[in-house]
């Protein structure tokens, strides 16, 4: 199932998807970066690690790939292609930060700022 519309708000740090079933999904840029489906990021998660991402990270480009989208992040990471089914299935119900409504809109320079690193993965929703 493909979304009917996609919006990317750098000010809010959210990707907005409108699905054919009427569902609206807002996904936080930082959480999308943590959940990147590329082989390197998946390998981190399989080893029990998670990429720690600066909350100021932004999606700077959204490139359609037919079955999903390639997201390009402000830290230079651009390897992940996010299939539509993967995006639709991201859990927004356990406080993961994927679908937050109250997001600040301050503008911060990201140059010379380390935006990600690996750390132990927290287990499930508490």
Order of alpha helices (4+ residues) and beta strands (2+ residues): beta-beta-beta-alpha-alpha-beta-beta-beta-beta-alpha-beta
